[in-house]
Amino acid sequence: MGPSDRERRAPEEQGLSNLALAHRKAAPYIGAGWSLVASIVVFAGAGYWLDGKMGNRTPWFTLVGSVLGITGGLISFLRLALRTGKK
């Protein structure tokens, strides 16, 4: 009979449960997801605030802010996901 899963792990992973190991491996992707959400919220919120200050009936700044947040957030997310996937 061969070594168990815990015996085959790298030294820095020794003693971690399977759940802790899964959380460690998922952490970069969770962080990338939060940065995507944060960029959308910040840019859309800034657009909403500008629309309120300018008194716009049509939410142009909110739409532009949302598009900028989605674009920037996706670029950041994909860069991190691709970089992490190569390891």
N, C-alpha and C positions, 0 to 999 in steps of 0.2 A: 504494500500500500504506500502511495506517495505522500508528499507533504500536503498539509491542509492549506486552504486559502490564506489563512493568517500567517502561516510559516513562509509563504512565497512572496509576501509583500515587501516593498522597499523599506529600508530602515526607518525613514521618517513616518511611515504608515504603520509601524508595529504598534499593537495595542489599541488601535482604533476599531470601533465597531463598523459593521457594514454601512449603517446609516451615516455615521460620521464621515466615512470615506466618500460616500455618495455626495454629501453636502460639500465636502472639500472640492470635489471634482466639478460640481455644479456652480460654485460660487462666482467664477468669472462671468458665466452666462446670466446669472441672476443680477449681478452688478450692471451688465450691459443692458438688460431689460429695464432696470430702474433709471439708468441714464437716458434711455429712449423716452420713457414716460416723463421724466423731469424736463427734458428739452422741449417737448410738445407743450407741457403745462406752462412753462416759463414764457415761451414765445407767444402762445395763444393768449395767455393772461396779459402780456404786454400789449398785444394788439387790441384786446378788449378794453384795456385801460385807455389806450390812445383813442379808440372810437368814442369812449365816454367823454374824454377831454375835448375832442373835436366836435362832438354833437352829431356824429354821423348817423343817419337813419339806416344805411346799409353798412354792415360790419366789414368793411374792406380791410381794415388793419387786423381784425381778428382772423380773417381768411388768409391774409398774407403771413401773419405770424404763425398760424397753424401749419401752412405749407413749409415755411422756413424751419419750424421745429421738427416736423416730420422728416424733411430732407436731411437736416443736420443730424438728427437722432438716428436715422437709418444708416447714414454713412458711418457714424461712430460705432453703432451696433455691429454692422457688418465687418468693419476693420477689426474690432476686438474678437468677434466670433471666428473670423478667418485666421487671425494670428493665434488664437488659443487652439484652434483645430489642428494647426500644423505641429504643435508640440508633441 
